[in-house]
Amino acid sequence: MGDKAHTHPGAAGRARAADHPTSVRNVVLVGHSGSGKTTLVEALALTAGAVNRAGRVEDGGTVSDYDDIEHRQQRSVQLSLVPVEWDGIKVNLLDTPGYADFVGELRAGLRAADAALFVVSASDGVDGSTRMVWDECAAVGMPRAIVVTHLEAARADFDEMTRICAETFGGDDPDAVLPLYLPLHGPEGPDGHAPVTGLTGLLSRKLFDYSTGERKESEPGEEQRPLIEEARGRLIEGIIAESEDETLMDRYLGGEDVDVKTLIQDAERAVARGVFFPVLAAAPAADGARQGLGTVELLDLITGGFPTPLEHGTPSVTTPEGRPRELRPCDPDAPLVVEVVKTSSDPYVGRISLIRVFSGTLRADQTVHVSGHGLADRGHEDHDVDERIGALSTPFGKQQRPVPHVVAGDLACVAKLGRAETGDTLSAKDDPLLMEPWEMPDPLLPLAIRAHSKPDEDKLSQGLSRLVAEDPTMRLEQNQDTHQVVLWCLGEAHADVALERLRSRYGVQVDVVPHRVPLRETFGGKAAGRGRHVKQSGGHGQFAICEIEVEPLPNGSGIEFVDKVVGGAVPRQFVPSVEKGVRAQAVKGVAAGHPLIDVRVTLLDGKAHSVDSSDAAFQTAGALALREAAADATIHLLEPVAEVSVLVGDDYVGTVMSDLSGRRGRVLGTEQSAGGRTLIKAEVPEIEIGRYSIDLRSLSHGTARFSRRYARHEPMPPQVAQRVTEEARAAS
């Protein structure tokens, strides 16, 4: 952490295949969109000698945002793996999107990593979604460090940003969030801003000057020592407070000068245990420079302070039948357990699966068993098949560098796995196993689509199946009530990327159409109807007459059919025919074309002909009778109502509850939750919450979450029903 000697950048060279879990570090970068994660990854790759000075790999292209969609949208939209090597350690850097719509990619990165770097912009601060991810990492004890970027901004203040981070992330122990280095500032410019040119190592008491593009070490001047000692004292106390050596604090308070190596070792152990969270500063290299500010210090922290995969517990493993299976943590010689972290498509290579090996060693050309988790509700089929592993490779931008094997704890790519999807488990063919899946966010924004043309219609099904295979946060629905194809997404940006991938990768052009919720109809009171179907046109005629009574039933009763015919007015063999006709008409609706529910239909009387009556004739008469009853009755339009649970910060409770009321919602109650949050429970018509995922994000500044569950159908207010009916007629 600041006292290591380093040779020139490039001494480590490109990342190779790791030979043991102790030589691997898996790190996920977390932060809001625009905080500088991708730029930081490229700066670290440059310092490690993995890219050239332009931040590009040997054959062109950046190391992280290499997808064409990312270039067009000027932001990360998917998880990217960038492996580098530093001091003999392979560092797998997992760059995640910062935009909330791509939280599924973030969660995949968290699953694959053993530690997290929280990237915070000195000019923008810490947003609510970043705080929520910090709390999630804290709940599972994931080691974390904080990197402050954008120090070149006019309003950037490292000390103030460190204070904010301590307040935001430190919780009850703000002294667990402390800087390891302080910025060195150069001369003030004409605008009064003094650029950051280097760092002061608080533990080593060394200055590291980056102003020339090369990291140069020197001793501090006399005028700098008081500031260093003040910050150093607080840092030492923070480290010792988390030390496993209980005598260290007494020795320090007794005046003993604790050895720097002891402090560094204690700091690294505290970081690895997830109880101390250092703050560092970083900036990309200037044009022509070989090292970005703070990148050496950051790589030292990752390799020295972050845990090895051996220190990261393996998620629970079972047999496909559900029997628990105990495995030694991250053992290259143990049974094979591999998880597909991400699935993507390359126009030339085909499907590429990013995998993490949790146990055993995966080898090229090996036959493995693929076990799926059964996300049938999201359009993903169950998997229980054998597949042959093709080439194994390490990704780097658009390149794929072949590797012969992948040991437990390491990450790599597998090409052309035809059946395996994100979240699936790969294991030995003769010893199939299944890992517990990670929590995936529920897509709550509906996107109704239809093929743009006949050729698109032919390709739509295959394109959609490939799309959802890549992204388990997307749900495909073929709605039987509305006859719409609906892609459920996490937000508008997520939907835009889905449409662009359909078009650019799979050659499918679609049109977005208004999403319809499944409405229902019911009778508002008793009504009677007479169905008369009498025709004579030569040969066998058609003769059927039936009289029915219709009355409403309680919610959830469905369609009840009662036979009260006496005297054989409707022959026994034709009573089921009347019921069949009634039920067929109920499916079609009686007023606005929506299915009829929750009524009792009673057959009271009728007439038949000895020759001309038939099953078909009485089916038609039954349908006509129901339509006639509806013509003289009040028909209620029923809308689906959802049970909605919103978890929101206390500061936004009033705003969210007011908004729910404006959506015709009924707030059922609130519950206090941990972390200064409140759980609001309400019932809201589904037609009012089609875009609620977007609106709630705006209302709560990205800090709220919600879930929804179908509750029941209930009558729609007359003015709303009239508007919906008119809109439906206009659309048709």
VOKE-808856 format. One record per residue (C-alpha): residue number from 0; residue in three letters; chain; x, y, z. Coordinates in steps of 0.5 Angstrom, whole numbers, plus 500, padded with zeros to 3 digits. Layout:
<recs>
REC   num   residu   chaine     x     y     z
REC   NUM      ala        A     X     Y     Z
...
</recs>
This chain:
<recs>
REC   num   residu   chaine     x     y     z
REC     0      met        A   500   500   500
REC     1      gly        A   505   505   498
REC     2      asp        A   512   502   500
REC     3      lys        A   513   497   494
REC     4      ala        A   518   498   489
REC     5      his        A   515   497   482
REC     6      thr        A   519   497   475
REC     7      his        A   516   500   469
REC     8      pro        A   509   499   466
REC     9      gly        A   509   493   462
REC    10      ala        A   513   489   467
REC    11      ala        A   507   485   468
REC    12      gly        A   505   485   461
REC    13      arg        A   498   482   459
REC    14      ala        A   494   477   464
REC    15      arg        A   495   470   463
REC    16      ala        A   491   464   466
REC    17      ala        A   492   463   473
REC    18      asp        A   495   457   476
REC    19      his        A   492   457   483
REC    20      pro        A   487   461   487
REC    21      thr        A   492   465   491
REC    22      ser        A   494   468   485
REC    23      val        A   487   471   483
REC    24      arg        A   483   477   485
REC    25      asn        A   476   479   482
REC    26      val        A   474   486   483
REC    27      val        A   468   489   481
REC    28      leu        A   467   497   480
REC    29      val        A   461   500   482
REC    30      gly        A   458   507   482
REC    31      his        A   453   511   478
REC    32      ser        A   453   513   471
REC    33      gly        A   459   518   469
REC    34      ser        A   463   517   475
REC    35      gly        A   469   514   471
REC    36      lys        A   469   507   472
REC    37      thr        A   471   505   465
REC    38      thr        A   476   510   465
REC    39      leu        A   479   508   471
REC    40      val        A   479   501   468
REC    41      glu        A   483   503   462
REC    42      ala        A   488   507   467
REC    43      leu        A   489   501   471
REC    44      ala        A   490   497   464
REC    45      leu        A   495   502   462
REC    46      thr        A   499   502   468
REC    47      ala        A   499   494   468
REC    48      gly        A   502   495   461
REC    49      ala        A   496   491   458
REC    50      val        A   494   497   453
REC    51      asn        A   498   502   450
REC    52      arg        A   498   509   451
REC    53      ala        A   492   511   448
REC    54      gly        A   488   506   452
REC    55      arg        A   487   501   447
REC    56      val        A   489   494   446
REC    57      glu        A   494   492   441
REC    58      asp        A   489   491   435
REC    59      gly        A   485   497   436
REC    60      gly        A   479   498   441
REC    61      thr        A   478   500   448
REC    62      val        A   478   494   453
REC    63      ser        A   472   495   457
REC    64      asp        A   466   499   453
REC    65      tyr        A   467   495   446
REC    66      asp        A   460   494   444
REC    67      asp        A   457   498   438
REC    68      ile        A   451   499   442
REC    69      glu        A   455   502   448
REC    70      his        A   459   507   443
REC    71      arg        A   453   509   440
REC    72      gln        A   449   511   447
REC    73      gln        A   456   513   450
REC    74      arg        A   455   509   456
REC    75      ser        A   456   502   459
REC    76      val        A   450   498   458
REC    77      gln        A   453   491   460
REC    78      leu        A   458   487   464
REC    79      ser        A   465   487   462
REC    80      leu        A   471   483   464
REC    81      val        A   478   486   463
REC    82      pro        A   484   482   466
REC    83      val        A   491   485   468
REC    84      glu        A   497   482   471
REC    85      trp        A   500   486   477
REC    86      asp        A   506   483   481
REC    87      gly        A   505   476   479
REC    88      ile        A   497   477   481
REC    89      lys        A   492   476   476
REC    90      val        A   487   482   477
REC    91      asn        A   480   481   474
REC    92      leu        A   477   488   473
REC    93      leu        A   469   487   472
REC    94      asp        A   466   494   470
REC    95      thr        A   459   495   471
REC    96      pro        A   454   500   468
REC    97      gly        A   452   505   473
REC    98      tyr        A   445   506   470
REC    99      ala        A   439   503   474
REC   100      asp        A   436   500   468
REC   101      phe        A   442   495   468
REC   102      val        A   442   493   475
REC   103      gly        A   442   486   473
REC   104      glu        A   449   487   470
REC   105      leu        A   451   490   476
REC   106      arg        A   449   484   480
REC   107      ala        A   452   479   476
REC   108      gly        A   459   483   477
REC   109      leu        A   457   482   484
REC   110      arg        A   456   475   484
REC   111      ala        A   463   474   480
REC   112      ala        A   467   478   485
REC   113      asp        A   470   477   491
REC   114      ala        A   471   485   493
REC   115      ala        A   468   492   490
REC   116      leu        A   471   498   488
REC   117      phe        A   466   504   489
REC   118      val        A   468   509   484
REC   119      val        A   465   516   487
REC   120      ser        A   466   523   483
REC   121      ala        A   469   528   487
REC   122      ser        A   464   533   483
REC   123      asp        A   458   529   483
REC   124      gly        A   458   526   490
REC   125      val        A   454   519   492
REC   126      asp        A   448   518   489
REC   127      gly        A   442   514   493
REC   128      ser        A   443   508   488
REC   129      thr        A   450   507   490
REC   130      arg        A   449   507   497
REC   131      met        A   444   502   496
REC   132      val        A   449   497   493
REC   133      trp        A   454   499   499
REC   134      asp        A   448   496   504
REC   135      glu        A   448   490   500
REC   136      cys        A   455   489   500
REC   137      ala        A   455   490   507
REC   138      ala        A   450   485   508
REC   139      val        A   454   480   506
REC   140      gly        A   461   482   508
REC   141      met        A   464   484   502
REC   142      pro        A   470   487   502
REC   143      arg        A   470   494   499
REC   144      ala        A   474   500   498
REC   145      ile        A   473   507   495
REC   146      val        A   476   511   489
REC   147      val        A   475   518   488
REC   148      thr        A   475   521   481
REC   149      his        A   474   527   477
REC   150      leu        A   479   531   482
REC   151      glu        A   481   535   476
REC   152      ala        A   474   538   476
REC   153      ala        A   473   546   479
REC   154      arg        A   469   544   485
REC   155      ala        A   473   538   486
REC   156      asp        A   475   537   494
REC   157      phe        A   478   530   496
REC   158      asp        A   477   532   503
REC   159      glu        A   470   534   503
REC   160      met        A   469   528   499
REC   161      thr        A   472   523   504
REC   162      arg        A   468   526   509
REC   163      ile        A   462   525   505
REC   164      cys        A   464   518   504
REC   165      ala        A   465   517   512
REC   166      glu        A   458   519   513
REC   167      thr        A   455   516   508
REC   168      phe        A   458   509   508
REC   169      gly        A   461   509   515
REC   170      gly        A   455   508   519
REC   171      asp        A   456   508   526
REC   172      asp        A   463   507   525
REC   173      pro        A   466   513   520
REC   174      asp        A   473   512   522
REC   175      ala        A   472   505   518
REC   176      val        A   472   510   512
REC   177      leu        A   479   513   512
REC   178      pro        A   484   516   506
REC   179      leu        A   490   512   505
REC   180      tyr        A   493   518   501
REC   181      leu        A   492   525   501
REC   182      pro        A   493   529   494
REC   183      leu        A   499   533   492
REC   184      his        A   497   540   489
REC   185      gly        A   501   543   484
REC   186      pro        A   501   551   483
REC   187      glu        A   494   555   482
REC   188      gly        A   492   556   475
REC   189      pro        A   489   562   472
REC   190      asp        A   482   560   475
REC   191      gly        A   484   559   482
REC   192      his        A   484   551   481
REC   193      ala        A   490   548   483
REC   194      pro        A   491   541   480
REC   195      val        A   492   534   483
REC   196      thr        A   499   532   481
REC   197      gly        A   501   527   486
REC   198      leu        A   499   523   493
REC   199      thr        A   502   523   500
REC   200      gly        A   502   516   503
REC   201      leu        A   500   517   510
REC   202      leu        A   503   510   512
REC   203      ser        A   510   510   508
REC   204      arg        A   510   518   509
REC   205      lys        A   513   518   502
REC   206      leu        A   511   523   496
REC   207      phe        A   509   520   490
REC   208      asp        A   509   525   484
REC   209      tyr        A   505   523   477
REC   210      ser        A   506   530   474
REC   211      thr        A   511   528   469
REC   212      gly        A   507   522   467
REC   213      glu        A   512   517   471
REC   214      arg        A   511   515   479
REC   215      lys        A   517   519   482
REC   216      glu        A   518   518   490
REC   217      ser        A   521   523   494
REC   218      glu        A   521   525   502
REC   219      pro        A   516   530   504
REC   220      gly        A   518   537   506
REC   221      glu        A   518   540   513
REC   222      glu        A   512   544   511
REC   223      gln        A   508   538   509
REC   224      arg        A   510   534   515
REC   225      pro        A   505   537   520
REC   226      leu        A   499   535   516
REC   227      ile        A   501   528   514
REC   228      glu        A   502   527   521
REC   229      glu        A   495   529   523
REC   230      ala        A   492   525   518
REC   231      arg        A   497   519   519
REC   232      gly        A   495   519   527
REC   233      arg        A   487   518   525
REC   234      leu        A   489   513   520
REC   235      ile        A   493   509   525
REC   236      glu        A   488   509   530
REC   237      gly        A   483   507   525
REC   238      ile        A   487   501   523
REC   239      ile        A   489   499   530
REC   240      ala        A   481   499   532
REC   241      glu        A   480   494   527
REC   242      ser        A   486   490   528
REC   243      glu        A   486   483   530
REC   244      asp        A   492   484   535
REC   245      glu        A   488   487   541
REC   246      thr        A   495   489   544
REC   247      leu        A   497   494   539
REC   248      met        A   492   499   541
REC   249      asp        A   495   499   548
REC   250      arg        A   502   499   545
REC   251      tyr        A   500   505   540
REC   252      leu        A   497   509   546
REC   253      gly        A   503   508   550
REC   254      gly        A   507   512   545
REC   255      glu        A   510   506   542
REC   256      asp        A   512   507   534
REC   257      val        A   508   502   531
REC   258      asp        A   512   499   525
REC   259      val        A   510   501   518
REC   260      lys        A   510   494   515
REC   261      thr        A   505   492   521
REC   262      leu        A   501   497   520
REC   263      ile        A   500   495   512
REC   264      gln        A   499   488   514
REC   265      asp        A   494   490   519
REC   266      ala        A   490   495   514
REC   267      glu        A   490   489   509
REC   268      arg        A   487   484   513
REC   269      ala        A   482   489   516
REC   270      val        A   480   491   508
REC   271      ala        A   480   483   506
REC   272      arg        A   475   482   512
REC   273      gly        A   471   488   510
REC   274      val        A   471   492   516
REC   275      phe        A   476   497   514
REC   276      phe        A   474   501   508
REC   277      pro        A   480   505   505
REC   278      val        A   479   512   501
REC   279      leu        A   484   513   495
REC   280      ala        A   484   518   489
REC   281      ala        A   485   516   482
REC   282      ala        A   486   520   475
REC   283      pro        A   487   517   468
REC   284      ala        A   494   518   465
REC   285      ala        A   495   525   461
REC   286      asp        A   496   524   454
REC   287      gly        A   503   521   453
REC   288      ala        A   504   519   460
REC   289      arg        A   505   512   462
REC   290      gln        A   501   512   469
REC   291      gly        A   495   515   471
REC   292      leu        A   495   518   478
REC   293      gly        A   494   513   484
REC   294      thr        A   493   507   479
REC   295      val        A   500   504   482
REC   296      glu        A   497   505   489
REC   297      leu        A   490   502   487
REC   298      leu        A   493   496   484
REC   299      asp        A   497   495   490
REC   300      leu        A   491   495   494
REC   301      ile        A   488   490   490
REC   302      thr        A   493   485   490
REC   303      gly        A   495   486   497
REC   304      gly        A   489   488   501
REC   305      phe        A   483   485   497
REC   306      pro        A   482   477   499
REC   307      thr        A   483   471   494
REC   308      pro        A   478   467   492
REC   309      leu        A   480   462   497
REC   310      glu        A   477   467   502
REC   311      his        A   470   468   499
REC   312      gly        A   465   463   501
REC   313      thr        A   462   458   495
REC   314      pro        A   454   459   494
REC   315      ser        A   450   453   497
REC   316      val        A   451   447   492
REC   317      thr        A   446   442   491
REC   318      thr        A   445   436   487
REC   319      pro        A   439   437   481
REC   320      glu        A   434   433   486
REC   321      gly        A   436   438   492
REC   322      arg        A   440   434   496
REC   323      pro        A   446   439   499
REC   324      arg        A   453   438   497
REC   325      glu        A   459   440   501
REC   326      leu        A   465   442   498
REC   327      arg        A   472   445   500
REC   328      pro        A   472   453   498
REC   329      cys        A   475   454   492
REC   330      asp        A   479   448   491
REC   331      pro        A   482   446   484
REC   332      asp        A   482   439   485
REC   333      ala        A   475   439   488
REC   334      pro        A   469   437   484
REC   335      leu        A   467   442   478
REC   336      val        A   462   447   480
REC   337      val        A   462   453   474
REC   338      glu        A   457   459   474
REC   339      val        A   455   462   467
REC   340      val        A   455   469   470
REC   341      lys        A   453   473   463
REC   342      thr        A   451   471   456
REC   343      ser        A   453   475   450
REC   344      ser        A   453   474   442
REC   345      asp        A   458   476   438
REC   346      pro        A   456   476   430
REC   347      tyr        A   463   472   428
REC   348      val        A   464   468   434
REC   349      gly        A   456   466   436
REC   350      arg        A   454   466   443
REC   351      ile        A   460   467   449
REC   352      ser        A   459   465   456
REC   353      leu        A   463   469   461
REC   354      ile        A   464   464   467
REC   355      arg        A   467   464   474
REC   356      val        A   470   457   476
REC   357      phe        A   468   456   484
REC   358      ser        A   470   449   485
REC   359      gly        A   475   444   481
REC   360      thr        A   478   446   474
REC   361      leu        A   475   447   467
REC   362      arg        A   479   445   461
REC   363      ala        A   478   446   454
REC   364      asp        A   474   440   450
REC   365      gln        A   471   438   457
REC   366      thr        A   464   435   457
REC   367      val        A   460   438   462
REC   368      his        A   453   438   465
REC   369      val        A   449   444   464
REC   370      ser        A   443   445   470
REC   371      gly        A   438   450   469
REC   372      his        A   434   454   475
REC   373      gly        A   428   454   471
REC   374      leu        A   426   461   470
REC   375      ala        A   420   459   466
REC   376      asp        A   416   465   468
REC   377      arg        A   421   469   465
REC   378      gly        A   422   465   458
REC   379      his        A   428   461   460
REC   380      glu        A   427   454   460
REC   381      asp        A   430   448   464
REC   382      his        A   436   446   463
REC   383      asp        A   439   439   464
REC   384      val        A   443   437   458
REC   385      asp        A   451   435   457
REC   386      glu        A   455   440   453
REC   387      arg        A   462   440   450
REC   388      ile        A   466   446   452
REC   389      gly        A   470   449   446
REC   390      ala        A   475   454   447
REC   391      leu        A   477   457   453
REC   392      ser        A   479   464   453
REC   393      thr        A   481   471   457
REC   394      pro        A   477   477   454
REC   395      phe        A   480   483   452
REC   396      gly        A   476   488   449
REC   397      lys        A   474   485   442
REC   398      gln        A   480   480   443
REC   399      gln        A   479   473   446
REC   400      arg        A   486   470   448
REC   401      pro        A   486   462   449
REC   402      val        A   487   459   455
REC   403      pro        A   488   451   456
REC   404      his        A   484   451   463
REC   405      val        A   481   455   468
REC   406      val        A   482   454   476
REC   407      ala        A   477   455   481
REC   408      gly        A   477   462   483
REC   409      asp        A   478   465   476
REC   410      leu        A   474   468   470
REC   411      ala        A   474   466   463
REC   412      cys        A   470   466   457
REC   413      val        A   467   459   453
REC   414      ala        A   465   460   446
REC   415      lys        A   459   457   443
REC   416      leu        A   455   453   449
REC   417      gly        A   449   452   445
REC   418      arg        A   444   451   451
REC   419      ala        A   447   454   457
REC   420      glu        A   444   461   459
REC   421      thr        A   446   466   465
REC   422      gly        A   445   463   472
REC   423      asp        A   446   456   469
REC   424      thr        A   451   451   473
REC   425      leu        A   456   447   469
REC   426      ser        A   459   441   473
REC   427      ala        A   462   434   471
REC   428      lys        A   458   430   467
REC   429      asp        A   458   424   472
REC   430      asp        A   457   429   478
REC   431      pro        A   452   434   476
REC   432      leu        A   451   440   481
REC   433      leu        A   447   446   482
REC   434      met        A   449   453   485
REC   435      glu        A   444   457   488
REC   436      pro        A   442   463   484
REC   437      trp        A   443   470   485
REC   438      glu        A   437   475   486
REC   439      met        A   435   478   480
REC   440      pro        A   431   484   479
REC   441      asp        A   424   483   477
REC   442      pro        A   423   487   470
REC   443      leu        A   417   492   472
REC   444      leu        A   416   496   465
REC   445      pro        A   412   493   460
REC   446      leu        A   414   494   452
REC   447      ala        A   409   491   448
REC   448      ile        A   411   489   441
REC   449      arg        A   409   487   434
REC   450      ala        A   413   485   428
REC   451      his        A   414   490   423
REC   452      ser        A   413   486   417
REC   453      lys        A   412   479   415
REC   454      pro        A   420   477   414
REC   455      asp        A   420   480   421
REC   456      glu        A   415   476   424
REC   457      asp        A   418   469   421
REC   458      lys        A   425   471   425
REC   459      leu        A   421   474   431
REC   460      ser        A   421   468   436
REC   461      gln        A   428   466   435
REC   462      gly        A   430   473   436
REC   463      leu        A   426   474   442
REC   464      ser        A   429   467   445
REC   465      arg        A   436   469   444
REC   466      leu        A   435   476   447
REC   467      val        A   432   473   454
REC   468      ala        A   437   468   454
REC   469      glu        A   442   473   454
REC   470      asp        A   439   477   460
REC   471      pro        A   435   474   465
REC   472      thr        A   433   481   468
REC   473      met        A   428   481   462
REC   474      arg        A   422   477   462
REC   475      leu        A   418   475   455
REC   476      glu        A   410   474   456
REC   477      gln        A   405   472   450
REC   478      asn        A   399   475   454
REC   479      gln        A   393   470   452
REC   480      asp        A   388   475   454
REC   481      thr        A   391   481   450
REC   482      his        A   394   477   445
REC   483      gln        A   400   482   445
REC   484      val        A   408   480   446
REC   485      val        A   410   483   452
REC   486      leu        A   418   484   454
REC   487      trp        A   418   486   461
REC   488      cys        A   424   491   462
REC   489      leu        A   428   494   468
REC   490      gly        A   427   501   465
REC   491      glu        A   427   505   458
REC   492      ala        A   434   505   457
REC   493      his        A   434   497   458
REC   494      ala        A   428   497   453
REC   495      asp        A   432   501   448
REC   496      val        A   438   497   448
REC   497      ala        A   433   490   447
REC   498      leu        A   430   493   441
REC   499      glu        A   437   495   438
REC   500      arg        A   440   488   440
REC   501      leu        A   434   485   436
REC   502      arg        A   435   490   430
REC   503      ser        A   442   490   430
REC   504      arg        A   444   483   432
REC   505      tyr        A   438   478   430
REC   506      gly        A   436   483   424
REC   507      val        A   429   483   427
REC   508      gln        A   425   490   426
REC   509      val        A   419   491   431
REC   510      asp        A   414   496   432
REC   511      val        A   412   498   439
REC   512      val        A   405   499   441
REC   513      pro        A   401   501   447
REC   514      his        A   401   496   452
REC   515      arg        A   394   493   454
REC   516      val        A   392   490   461
REC   517      pro        A   387   484   461
REC   518      leu        A   380   487   463
REC   519      arg        A   374   483   464
REC   520      glu        A   367   484   464
REC   521      thr        A   361   482   469
REC   522      phe        A   354   484   470
REC   523      gly        A   352   489   475
REC   524      gly        A   345   486   476
REC   525      lys        A   340   481   474
REC   526      ala        A   338   480   467
REC   527      ala        A   334   475   462
REC   528      gly        A   336   473   455
REC   529      arg        A   332   469   450
REC   530      gly        A   336   466   445
REC   531      arg        A   333   464   438
REC   532      his        A   336   460   433
REC   533      val        A   331   458   427
REC   534      lys        A   333   457   420
REC   535      gln        A   330   453   415
REC   536      ser        A   333   453   408
REC   537      gly        A   332   447   405
REC   538      gly        A   334   440   407
REC   539      his        A   335   440   415
REC   540      gly        A   334   446   418
REC   541      gln        A   336   449   425
REC   542      phe        A   332   450   431
REC   543      ala        A   334   452   438
REC   544      ile        A   331   456   443
REC   545      cys        A   333   458   450
REC   546      glu        A   331   462   456
REC   547      ile        A   337   464   461
REC   548      glu        A   337   469   467
REC   549      val        A   344   472   469
REC   550      glu        A   346   474   476
REC   551      pro        A   353   477   478
REC   552      leu        A   357   473   483
REC   553      pro        A   362   475   488
REC   554      asn        A   369   476   486
REC   555      gly        A   373   470   484
REC   556      ser        A   367   466   482
REC   557      gly        A   368   465   475
REC   558      ile        A   362   462   470
REC   559      glu        A   357   458   474
REC   560      phe        A   352   455   470
REC   561      val        A   345   452   473
REC   562      asp        A   340   448   469
REC   563      lys        A   333   449   472
REC   564      val        A   329   446   466
REC   565      val        A   323   442   467
REC   566      gly        A   319   438   463
REC   567      gly        A   324   437   458
REC   568      ala        A   323   443   454
REC   569      val        A   330   443   452
REC   570      pro        A   332   436   451
REC   571      arg        A   338   433   456
REC   572      gln        A   343   432   451
REC   573      phe        A   342   439   449
REC   574      val        A   343   442   456
REC   575      pro        A   351   442   455
REC   576      ser        A   351   445   448
REC   577      val        A   347   451   451
REC   578      glu        A   353   451   457
REC   579      lys        A   358   451   451
REC   580      gly        A   355   456   447
REC   581      val        A   354   461   454
REC   582      arg        A   362   460   456
REC   583      ala        A   364   461   449
REC   584      gln        A   361   467   448
REC   585      ala        A   363   469   455
REC   586      val        A   370   468   453
REC   587      lys        A   369   473   447
REC   588      gly        A   365   478   452
REC   589      val        A   359   481   451
REC   590      ala        A   360   489   451
REC   591      ala        A   367   491   450
REC   592      gly        A   370   485   448
REC   593      his        A   373   483   454
REC   594      pro        A   372   476   458
REC   595      leu        A   366   476   462
REC   596      ile        A   367   473   469
REC   597      asp        A   363   472   476
REC   598      val        A   356   471   474
REC   599      arg        A   351   465   474
REC   600      val        A   347   463   468
REC   601      thr        A   341   459   469
REC   602      leu        A   338   456   464
REC   603      leu        A   330   456   465
REC   604      asp        A   326   454   459
REC   605      gly        A   327   453   451
REC   606      lys        A   324   449   445
REC   607      ala        A   327   444   441
REC   608      his        A   325   441   434
REC   609      ser        A   325   433   433
REC   610      val        A   329   434   427
REC   611      asp        A   332   441   426
REC   612      ser        A   335   441   433
REC   613      ser        A   342   440   434
REC   614      asp        A   348   441   438
REC   615      ala        A   351   447   434
REC   616      ala        A   344   450   434
REC   617      phe        A   343   450   441
REC   618      gln        A   351   453   442
REC   619      thr        A   349   459   438
REC   620      ala        A   342   460   442
REC   621      gly        A   346   460   448
REC   622      ala        A   351   465   446
REC   623      leu        A   345   469   443
REC   624      ala        A   341   469   450
REC   625      leu        A   347   471   453
REC   626      arg        A   348   477   448
REC   627      glu        A   341   479   449
REC   628      ala        A   341   479   457
REC   629      ala        A   347   484   456
REC   630      ala        A   344   488   452
REC   631      asp        A   339   490   457
REC   632      ala        A   343   490   463
REC   633      thr        A   349   494   466
REC   634      ile        A   355   491   464
REC   635      his        A   361   493   469
REC   636      leu        A   368   494   466
REC   637      leu        A   373   490   471
REC   638      glu        A   380   492   471
REC   639      pro        A   386   488   475
REC   640      val        A   389   491   481
REC   641      ala        A   396   490   484
REC   642      glu        A   398   489   491
REC   643      val        A   404   494   491
REC   644      ser        A   410   494   496
REC   645      val        A   414   500   496
REC   646      leu        A   421   501   500
REC   647      val        A   423   508   500
REC   648      gly        A   427   512   504
REC   649      asp        A   424   516   510
REC   650      asp        A   425   523   506
REC   651      tyr        A   420   521   500
REC   652      val        A   415   517   504
REC   653      gly        A   410   523   503
REC   654      thr        A   411   524   496
REC   655      val        A   411   517   494
REC   656      met        A   404   516   498
REC   657      ser        A   401   522   495
REC   658      asp        A   403   519   488
REC   659      leu        A   400   513   489
REC   660      ser        A   393   516   491
REC   661      gly        A   394   520   485
REC   662      arg        A   394   513   481
REC   663      arg        A   387   511   485
REC   664      gly        A   391   507   489
REC   665      arg        A   389   505   497
REC   666      val        A   395   505   502
REC   667      leu        A   394   499   506
REC   668      gly        A   399   501   511
REC   669      thr        A   407   502   512
REC   670      glu        A   412   499   516
REC   671      gln        A   419   502   519
REC   672      ser        A   425   498   515
REC   673      ala        A   432   498   517
REC   674      gly        A   437   504   514
REC   675      gly        A   432   509   515
REC   676      arg        A   427   506   510
REC   677      thr        A   419   505   510
REC   678      leu        A   415   500   507
REC   679      ile        A   409   502   504
REC   680      lys        A   403   497   502
REC   681      ala        A   398   499   497
REC   682      glu        A   393   497   492
REC   683      val        A   393   500   485
REC   684      pro        A   390   499   479
REC   685      glu        A   395   496   474
REC   686      ile        A   393   501   468
REC   687      glu        A   396   506   473
REC   688      ile        A   402   503   474
REC   689      gly        A   405   501   467
REC   690      arg        A   411   506   468
REC   691      tyr        A   411   506   475
REC   692      ser        A   418   504   475
REC   693      ile        A   420   510   471
REC   694      asp        A   416   515   475
REC   695      leu        A   418   512   482
REC   696      arg        A   425   513   480
REC   697      ser        A   424   520   479
REC   698      leu        A   420   521   485
REC   699      ser        A   425   518   490
REC   700      his        A   432   520   486
REC   701      gly        A   433   513   485
REC   702      thr        A   433   510   492
REC   703      ala        A   426   506   492
REC   704      arg        A   424   500   490
REC   705      phe        A   418   496   489
REC   706      ser        A   414   490   487
REC   707      arg        A   407   488   485
REC   708      arg        A   403   482   485
REC   709      tyr        A   396   481   482
REC   710      ala        A   391   481   487
REC   711      arg        A   384   481   483
REC   712      his        A   379   485   478
REC   713      glu        A   375   490   481
REC   714      pro        A   370   495   477
REC   715      met        A   373   501   474
REC   716      pro        A   370   508   475
REC   717      pro        A   365   509   470
REC   718      gln        A   369   515   467
REC   719      val        A   375   511   467
REC   720      ala        A   372   505   463
REC   721      gln        A   369   510   458
REC   722      arg        A   376   513   457
REC   723      val        A   379   506   456
REC   724      thr        A   373   504   451
REC   725      glu        A   374   510   447
REC   726      glu        A   381   509   446
REC   727      ala        A   380   502   445
REC   728      arg        A   375   503   439
REC   729      ala        A   380   509   436
REC   730      ala        A   386   504   436
REC   731      ser        A   382   499   433
</recs>
